[in-house]
Amino acid sequence: MPSTLHQEYDVRVLAVRPWGLDVELPDGTAALIGHTKDPRWPDGDQQAAVGTVVRAVVLDDERDPVRMSALDDDRAAARALREAAGH
């Protein structure tokens, strides 16, 4: 199951980096949620996020790792784009 642009997935946080979260899609694909796309950043204990599952949307499926966002606004925009495209 390759990641698809504007699709939402439940991803597992693997590591916290200075620039964001390394996450893994359900199929094992590596992805990144940049710190500007994580609503919890910089509040709280980011290391506690490791192992948790986060709902995120694919912003760029052409990059390696795939770029994602956990922001509600980005997920809502992606839903609107999917609906407009009839998906």
Backbone as XML, in Angstrom:
<?xml version="1.0"?>
<chain id="A" units="angstrom">
  <residue number="1" name="MET">
    <atom name="N" x="0.850" y="-1.174" z="0.000"/>
    <atom name="CA" x="0.000" y="0.000" z="0.000"/>
    <atom name="C" x="0.895" y="1.237" z="0.000"/>
  </residue>
  <residue number="2" name="PRO">
    <atom name="N" x="1.168" y="1.803" z="-1.163"/>
    <atom name="CA" x="1.977" y="3.020" z="-1.177"/>
    <atom name="C" x="1.182" y="4.197" z="-0.612"/>
  </residue>
  <residue number="3" name="SER">
    <atom name="N" x="1.900" y="5.139" z="-0.017"/>
    <atom name="CA" x="1.222" y="6.326" z="0.507"/>
    <atom name="C" x="0.648" y="7.118" z="-0.659"/>
  </residue>
  <residue number="4" name="THR">
    <atom name="N" x="-0.479" y="7.757" z="-0.420"/>
    <atom name="CA" x="-1.167" y="8.493" z="-1.468"/>
    <atom name="C" x="-1.378" y="9.931" z="-1.022"/>
  </residue>
  <residue number="5" name="LEU">
    <atom name="N" x="-1.096" y="10.854" z="-1.919"/>
    <atom name="CA" x="-1.257" y="12.277" z="-1.649"/>
    <atom name="C" x="-2.654" y="12.572" z="-1.114"/>
  </residue>
  <residue number="6" name="HIS">
    <atom name="N" x="-2.722" y="13.338" z="-0.051"/>
    <atom name="CA" x="-3.945" y="13.810" z="0.608"/>
    <atom name="C" x="-4.695" y="12.732" z="1.382"/>
  </residue>
  <residue number="7" name="GLN">
    <atom name="N" x="-4.165" y="11.523" z="1.473"/>
    <atom name="CA" x="-4.819" y="10.478" z="2.253"/>
    <atom name="C" x="-4.384" y="10.572" z="3.716"/>
  </residue>
  <residue number="8" name="GLU">
    <atom name="N" x="-5.276" y="10.170" z="4.608"/>
    <atom name="CA" x="-4.981" y="10.175" z="6.040"/>
    <atom name="C" x="-4.630" y="8.764" z="6.500"/>
  </residue>
  <residue number="9" name="TYR">
    <atom name="N" x="-3.691" y="8.696" z="7.422"/>
    <atom name="CA" x="-3.245" y="7.419" z="7.969"/>
    <atom name="C" x="-3.011" y="7.563" z="9.467"/>
  </residue>
  <residue number="10" name="ASP">
    <atom name="N" x="-3.126" y="6.463" z="10.172"/>
    <atom name="CA" x="-2.680" y="6.393" z="11.558"/>
    <atom name="C" x="-1.231" y="5.939" z="11.502"/>
  </residue>
  <residue number="11" name="VAL">
    <atom name="N" x="-0.317" y="6.802" z="11.931"/>
    <atom name="CA" x="1.117" y="6.517" z="11.840"/>
    <atom name="C" x="1.707" y="6.373" z="13.236"/>
  </residue>
  <residue number="12" name="ARG">
    <atom name="N" x="2.722" y="5.549" z="13.338"/>
    <atom name="CA" x="3.401" y="5.321" z="14.625"/>
    <atom name="C" x="4.653" y="6.185" z="14.685"/>
  </residue>
  <residue number="13" name="VAL">
    <atom name="N" x="4.830" y="6.894" z="15.807"/>
    <atom name="CA" x="6.016" y="7.730" z="16.014"/>
    <atom name="C" x="7.188" y="6.824" z="16.386"/>
  </residue>
  <residue number="14" name="LEU">
    <atom name="N" x="8.266" y="6.908" z="15.592"/>
    <atom name="CA" x="9.458" y="6.093" z="15.828"/>
    <atom name="C" x="10.541" y="6.847" z="16.580"/>
  </residue>
  <residue number="15" name="ALA">
    <atom name="N" x="10.669" y="8.147" z="16.292"/>
    <atom name="CA" x="11.739" y="8.936" z="16.913"/>
    <atom name="C" x="11.389" y="10.414" z="16.857"/>
  </residue>
  <residue number="16" name="VAL">
    <atom name="N" x="11.960" y="11.153" z="17.792"/>
    <atom name="CA" x="11.826" y="12.610" z="17.825"/>
    <atom name="C" x="13.159" y="13.200" z="17.405"/>
  </residue>
  <residue number="17" name="ARG">
    <atom name="N" x="13.127" y="14.087" z="16.434"/>
    <atom name="CA" x="14.326" y="14.765" z="15.931"/>
    <atom name="C" x="14.154" y="16.268" z="16.156"/>
  </residue>
  <residue number="18" name="PRO">
    <atom name="N" x="15.242" y="17.036" z="16.079"/>
    <atom name="CA" x="15.113" y="18.489" z="16.235"/>
    <atom name="C" x="14.189" y="19.120" z="15.188"/>
  </residue>
  <residue number="19" name="TRP">
    <atom name="N" x="14.036" y="18.480" z="14.045"/>
    <atom name="CA" x="13.244" y="19.028" z="12.945"/>
    <atom name="C" x="11.844" y="18.423" z="12.849"/>
  </residue>
  <residue number="20" name="GLY">
    <atom name="N" x="11.532" y="17.411" z="13.673"/>
    <atom name="CA" x="10.197" y="16.823" z="13.621"/>
    <atom name="C" x="10.164" y="15.393" z="14.106"/>
  </residue>
  <residue number="21" name="LEU">
    <atom name="N" x="9.132" y="14.673" z="13.681"/>
    <atom name="CA" x="8.914" y="13.301" z="14.121"/>
    <atom name="C" x="9.141" y="12.327" z="12.974"/>
  </residue>
  <residue number="22" name="ASP">
    <atom name="N" x="9.954" y="11.317" z="13.203"/>
    <atom name="CA" x="10.060" y="10.201" z="12.266"/>
    <atom name="C" x="8.894" y="9.281" z="12.571"/>
  </residue>
  <residue number="23" name="VAL">
    <atom name="N" x="8.085" y="8.988" z="11.542"/>
    <atom name="CA" x="6.922" y="8.136" z="11.728"/>
    <atom name="C" x="6.920" y="7.028" z="10.683"/>
  </residue>
  <residue number="24" name="GLU">
    <atom name="N" x="6.065" y="6.043" z="10.926"/>
    <atom name="CA" x="5.950" y="4.915" z="10.009"/>
    <atom name="C" x="4.486" y="4.700" z="9.669"/>
  </residue>
  <residue number="25" name="LEU">
    <atom name="N" x="4.190" y="4.618" z="8.361"/>
    <atom name="CA" x="2.842" y="4.314" z="7.909"/>
    <atom name="C" x="2.529" y="2.847" z="8.182"/>
  </residue>
  <residue number="26" name="PRO">
    <atom name="N" x="1.251" y="2.463" z="8.126"/>
    <atom name="CA" x="0.880" y="1.077" z="8.417"/>
    <atom name="C" x="1.609" y="0.035" z="7.565"/>
  </residue>
  <residue number="27" name="ASP">
    <atom name="N" x="2.014" y="0.411" z="6.336"/>
    <atom name="CA" x="2.704" y="-0.545" z="5.464"/>
    <atom name="C" x="4.214" y="-0.553" z="5.668"/>
  </residue>
  <residue number="28" name="GLY">
    <atom name="N" x="4.705" y="0.250" z="6.624"/>
    <atom name="CA" x="6.137" y="0.303" z="6.901"/>
    <atom name="C" x="6.869" y="1.431" z="6.209"/>
  </residue>
  <residue number="29" name="THR">
    <atom name="N" x="6.181" y="2.206" z="5.379"/>
    <atom name="CA" x="6.796" y="3.339" z="4.693"/>
    <atom name="C" x="7.239" y="4.391" z="5.702"/>
  </residue>
  <residue number="30" name="ALA">
    <atom name="N" x="8.467" y="4.886" z="5.525"/>
    <atom name="CA" x="8.993" y="5.943" z="6.396"/>
    <atom name="C" x="8.384" y="7.283" z="6.013"/>
  </residue>
  <residue number="31" name="ALA">
    <atom name="N" x="8.095" y="8.096" z="7.020"/>
    <atom name="CA" x="7.531" y="9.422" z="6.782"/>
    <atom name="C" x="8.051" y="10.385" z="7.842"/>
  </residue>
  <residue number="32" name="LEU">
    <atom name="N" x="7.858" y="11.667" z="7.576"/>
    <atom name="CA" x="8.302" y="12.723" z="8.482"/>
    <atom name="C" x="7.165" y="13.706" z="8.704"/>
  </residue>
  <residue number="33" name="ILE">
    <atom name="N" x="6.906" y="14.014" z="9.961"/>
    <atom name="CA" x="6.016" y="15.118" z="10.316"/>
    <atom name="C" x="6.930" y="16.222" z="10.818"/>
  </residue>
  <residue number="34" name="GLY">
    <atom name="N" x="7.108" y="17.265" z="10.001"/>
    <atom name="CA" x="7.963" y="18.380" z="10.390"/>
    <atom name="C" x="7.425" y="19.064" z="11.632"/>
  </residue>
  <residue number="35" name="HIS">
    <atom name="N" x="8.323" y="19.677" z="12.408"/>
    <atom name="CA" x="7.883" y="20.271" z="13.679"/>
    <atom name="C" x="6.807" y="21.335" z="13.488"/>
  </residue>
  <residue number="36" name="THR">
    <atom name="N" x="6.760" y="21.995" z="12.331"/>
    <atom name="CA" x="5.715" y="22.992" z="12.098"/>
    <atom name="C" x="4.379" y="22.346" z="11.773"/>
  </residue>
  <residue number="37" name="LYS">
    <atom name="N" x="4.363" y="21.048" z="11.541"/>
    <atom name="CA" x="3.138" y="20.324" z="11.203"/>
    <atom name="C" x="2.671" y="19.415" z="12.338"/>
  </residue>
  <residue number="38" name="ASP">
    <atom name="N" x="3.272" y="19.585" z="13.506"/>
    <atom name="CA" x="2.903" y="18.821" z="14.700"/>
    <atom name="C" x="2.276" y="19.781" z="15.701"/>
  </residue>
  <residue number="39" name="PRO">
    <atom name="N" x="0.976" y="19.650" z="15.990"/>
    <atom name="CA" x="0.313" y="20.612" z="16.866"/>
    <atom name="C" x="0.850" y="20.627" z="18.297"/>
  </residue>
  <residue number="40" name="ARG">
    <atom name="N" x="1.564" y="19.599" z="18.709"/>
    <atom name="CA" x="2.088" y="19.531" z="20.076"/>
    <atom name="C" x="3.453" y="20.195" z="20.217"/>
  </residue>
  <residue number="41" name="TRP">
    <atom name="N" x="4.091" y="20.535" z="19.115"/>
    <atom name="CA" x="5.455" y="21.064" z="19.151"/>
    <atom name="C" x="5.413" y="22.509" z="19.577"/>
  </residue>
  <residue number="42" name="PRO">
    <atom name="N" x="6.232" y="23.066" z="20.409"/>
    <atom name="CA" x="7.272" y="22.437" z="21.198"/>
    <atom name="C" x="6.801" y="22.102" z="22.610"/>
  </residue>
  <residue number="43" name="ASP">
    <atom name="N" x="5.495" y="22.185" z="22.853"/>
    <atom name="CA" x="4.980" y="21.938" z="24.202"/>
    <atom name="C" x="5.108" y="20.470" z="24.592"/>
  </residue>
  <residue number="44" name="GLY">
    <atom name="N" x="5.280" y="20.250" z="25.865"/>
    <atom name="CA" x="5.255" y="18.889" z="26.389"/>
    <atom name="C" x="6.538" y="18.119" z="26.177"/>
  </residue>
  <residue number="45" name="ASP">
    <atom name="N" x="6.512" y="16.889" z="26.605"/>
    <atom name="CA" x="7.652" y="15.987" z="26.516"/>
    <atom name="C" x="7.574" y="15.248" z="25.188"/>
  </residue>
  <residue number="46" name="GLN">
    <atom name="N" x="8.327" y="15.708" z="24.198"/>
    <atom name="CA" x="8.281" y="15.096" z="22.877"/>
    <atom name="C" x="8.741" y="13.641" z="22.896"/>
  </residue>
  <residue number="47" name="GLN">
    <atom name="N" x="9.690" y="13.293" z="23.765"/>
    <atom name="CA" x="10.155" y="11.908" z="23.820"/>
    <atom name="C" x="9.023" y="10.959" z="24.212"/>
  </residue>
  <residue number="48" name="ALA">
    <atom name="N" x="8.036" y="11.473" z="24.946"/>
    <atom name="CA" x="6.899" y="10.642" z="25.338"/>
    <atom name="C" x="6.058" y="10.254" z="24.123"/>
  </residue>
  <residue number="49" name="ALA">
    <atom name="N" x="6.233" y="10.954" z="23.000"/>
    <atom name="CA" x="5.472" y="10.657" z="21.787"/>
    <atom name="C" x="5.931" y="9.365" z="21.120"/>
  </residue>
  <residue number="50" name="VAL">
    <atom name="N" x="7.162" y="8.935" z="21.376"/>
    <atom name="CA" x="7.697" y="7.731" z="20.735"/>
    <atom name="C" x="6.819" y="6.534" z="21.090"/>
  </residue>
  <residue number="51" name="GLY">
    <atom name="N" x="6.385" y="5.822" z="20.047"/>
    <atom name="CA" x="5.529" y="4.655" z="20.228"/>
    <atom name="C" x="4.046" y="4.956" z="20.120"/>
  </residue>
  <residue number="52" name="THR">
    <atom name="N" x="3.662" y="6.228" z="20.160"/>
    <atom name="CA" x="2.247" y="6.581" z="20.056"/>
    <atom name="C" x="1.806" y="6.575" z="18.596"/>
  </residue>
  <residue number="53" name="VAL">
    <atom name="N" x="0.505" y="6.544" z="18.405"/>
    <atom name="CA" x="-0.080" y="6.590" z="17.068"/>
    <atom name="C" x="-0.711" y="7.962" z="16.877"/>
  </residue>
  <residue number="54" name="VAL">
    <atom name="N" x="-0.434" y="8.567" z="15.721"/>
    <atom name="CA" x="-0.897" y="9.913" z="15.396"/>
    <atom name="C" x="-1.654" y="9.849" z="14.072"/>
  </residue>
  <residue number="55" name="ARG">
    <atom name="N" x="-2.749" y="10.581" z="13.964"/>
    <atom name="CA" x="-3.479" y="10.686" z="12.696"/>
    <atom name="C" x="-2.819" y="11.795" z="11.891"/>
  </residue>
  <residue number="56" name="ALA">
    <atom name="N" x="-2.405" y="11.484" z="10.653"/>
    <atom name="CA" x="-1.706" y="12.467" z="9.826"/>
    <atom name="C" x="-2.106" y="12.293" z="8.368"/>
  </residue>
  <residue number="57" name="VAL">
    <atom name="N" x="-1.882" y="13.345" z="7.595"/>
    <atom name="CA" x="-2.224" y="13.352" z="6.175"/>
    <atom name="C" x="-0.953" y="13.519" z="5.347"/>
  </residue>
  <residue number="58" name="VAL">
    <atom name="N" x="-0.930" y="12.877" z="4.183"/>
    <atom name="CA" x="0.218" y="12.971" z="3.279"/>
    <atom name="C" x="0.168" y="14.308" z="2.543"/>
  </residue>
  <residue number="59" name="LEU">
    <atom name="N" x="1.234" y="15.096" z="2.687"/>
    <atom name="CA" x="1.359" y="16.371" z="1.983"/>
    <atom name="C" x="2.194" y="16.235" z="0.716"/>
  </residue>
  <residue number="60" name="ASP">
    <atom name="N" x="3.175" y="15.346" z="0.736"/>
    <atom name="CA" x="4.079" y="15.166" z="-0.404"/>
    <atom name="C" x="4.508" y="13.704" z="-0.450"/>
  </residue>
  <residue number="61" name="ASP">
    <atom name="N" x="3.972" y="12.976" z="-1.424"/>
    <atom name="CA" x="4.291" y="11.550" z="-1.542"/>
    <atom name="C" x="5.441" y="11.281" z="-2.505"/>
  </residue>
  <residue number="62" name="GLU">
    <atom name="N" x="6.046" y="12.344" z="-3.035"/>
    <atom name="CA" x="7.170" y="12.208" z="-3.963"/>
    <atom name="C" x="8.516" y="12.225" z="-3.245"/>
  </residue>
  <residue number="63" name="ARG">
    <atom name="N" x="8.537" y="12.659" z="-2.015"/>
    <atom name="CA" x="9.800" y="12.782" z="-1.273"/>
    <atom name="C" x="10.071" y="11.541" z="-0.442"/>
  </residue>
  <residue number="64" name="ASP">
    <atom name="N" x="11.327" y="11.397" z="-0.077"/>
    <atom name="CA" x="11.736" y="10.278" z="0.769"/>
    <atom name="C" x="12.522" y="10.840" z="1.939"/>
  </residue>
  <residue number="65" name="PRO">
    <atom name="N" x="11.979" y="10.797" z="3.135"/>
    <atom name="CA" x="10.715" y="10.167" z="3.501"/>
    <atom name="C" x="9.504" y="11.009" z="3.087"/>
  </residue>
  <residue number="66" name="VAL">
    <atom name="N" x="8.359" y="10.357" z="3.007"/>
    <atom name="CA" x="7.091" y="11.014" z="2.703"/>
    <atom name="C" x="6.861" y="12.117" z="3.724"/>
  </residue>
  <residue number="67" name="ARG">
    <atom name="N" x="6.370" y="13.283" z="3.281"/>
    <atom name="CA" x="6.086" y="14.393" z="4.197"/>
    <atom name="C" x="4.621" y="14.359" z="4.588"/>
  </residue>
  <residue number="68" name="MET">
    <atom name="N" x="4.382" y="14.528" z="5.896"/>
    <atom name="CA" x="3.028" y="14.452" z="6.437"/>
    <atom name="C" x="2.753" y="15.616" z="7.376"/>
  </residue>
  <residue number="69" name="SER">
    <atom name="N" x="1.473" y="15.786" z="7.715"/>
    <atom name="CA" x="1.066" y="16.791" z="8.690"/>
    <atom name="C" x="0.043" y="16.193" z="9.639"/>
  </residue>
  <residue number="70" name="ALA">
    <atom name="N" x="0.148" y="16.570" z="10.911"/>
    <atom name="CA" x="-0.836" y="16.169" z="11.915"/>
    <atom name="C" x="-1.746" y="17.340" z="12.296"/>
  </residue>
  <residue number="71" name="LEU">
    <atom name="N" x="-1.646" y="18.461" z="11.579"/>
    <atom name="CA" x="-2.476" y="19.625" z="11.886"/>
    <atom name="C" x="-3.912" y="19.408" z="11.415"/>
  </residue>
  <residue number="72" name="ASP">
    <atom name="N" x="-4.872" y="19.790" z="12.241"/>
    <atom name="CA" x="-6.285" y="19.652" z="11.890"/>
    <atom name="C" x="-6.613" y="20.386" z="10.599"/>
  </residue>
  <residue number="73" name="ASP">
    <atom name="N" x="-6.067" y="21.602" z="10.412"/>
    <atom name="CA" x="-6.352" y="22.385" z="9.206"/>
    <atom name="C" x="-5.867" y="21.671" z="7.949"/>
  </residue>
  <residue number="74" name="ASP">
    <atom name="N" x="-4.691" y="21.057" z="7.995"/>
    <atom name="CA" x="-4.168" y="20.332" z="6.832"/>
    <atom name="C" x="-5.010" y="19.093" z="6.540"/>
  </residue>
  <residue number="75" name="ARG">
    <atom name="N" x="-5.444" y="18.396" z="7.589"/>
    <atom name="CA" x="-6.289" y="17.216" z="7.382"/>
    <atom name="C" x="-7.641" y="17.620" z="6.793"/>
  </residue>
  <residue number="76" name="ALA">
    <atom name="N" x="-8.203" y="18.743" z="7.251"/>
    <atom name="CA" x="-9.481" y="19.222" z="6.716"/>
    <atom name="C" x="-9.333" y="19.635" z="5.250"/>
  </residue>
  <residue number="77" name="ALA">
    <atom name="N" x="-8.246" y="20.308" z="4.920"/>
    <atom name="CA" x="-8.002" y="20.710" z="3.529"/>
    <atom name="C" x="-7.861" y="19.483" z="2.634"/>
  </residue>
  <residue number="78" name="ALA">
    <atom name="N" x="-7.171" y="18.467" z="3.111"/>
    <atom name="CA" x="-7.000" y="17.237" z="2.330"/>
    <atom name="C" x="-8.343" y="16.539" z="2.119"/>
  </residue>
  <residue number="79" name="ARG">
    <atom name="N" x="-9.187" y="16.524" z="3.153"/>
    <atom name="CA" x="-10.517" y="15.927" z="3.011"/>
    <atom name="C" x="-11.322" y="16.656" z="1.941"/>
  </residue>
  <residue number="80" name="ALA">
    <atom name="N" x="-11.258" y="17.989" z="1.955"/>
    <atom name="CA" x="-11.979" y="18.783" z="0.959"/>
    <atom name="C" x="-11.460" y="18.490" z="-0.449"/>
  </residue>
  <residue number="81" name="LEU">
    <atom name="N" x="-10.155" y="18.350" z="-0.600"/>
    <atom name="CA" x="-9.578" y="18.026" z="-1.908"/>
    <atom name="C" x="-10.017" y="16.635" z="-2.373"/>
  </residue>
  <residue number="82" name="ARG">
    <atom name="N" x="-10.047" y="15.669" z="-1.444"/>
    <atom name="CA" x="-10.496" y="14.316" z="-1.812"/>
    <atom name="C" x="-11.963" y="14.328" z="-2.236"/>
  </residue>
  <residue number="83" name="GLU">
    <atom name="N" x="-12.791" y="15.064" z="-1.496"/>
    <atom name="CA" x="-14.215" y="15.139" z="-1.831"/>
    <atom name="C" x="-14.422" y="15.811" z="-3.178"/>
  </residue>
  <residue number="84" name="ALA">
    <atom name="N" x="-13.675" y="16.878" z="-3.454"/>
    <atom name="CA" x="-13.787" y="17.586" z="-4.729"/>
    <atom name="C" x="-13.375" y="16.689" z="-5.895"/>
  </residue>
  <residue number="85" name="ALA">
    <atom name="N" x="-12.429" y="15.788" z="-5.629"/>
    <atom name="CA" x="-11.953" y="14.868" z="-6.668"/>
    <atom name="C" x="-12.830" y="13.621" z="-6.764"/>
  </residue>
  <residue number="86" name="GLY">
    <atom name="N" x="-13.799" y="13.492" z="-5.858"/>
    <atom name="CA" x="-14.694" y="12.346" z="-5.879"/>
    <atom name="C" x="-14.128" y="11.087" z="-5.265"/>
  </residue>
  <residue number="87" name="HIS">
    <atom name="N" x="-13.161" y="11.228" z="-4.350"/>
    <atom name="CA" x="-12.548" y="10.050" z="-3.701"/>
    <atom name="C" x="-13.151" y="9.854" z="-2.343"/>
  </residue>
</chain>
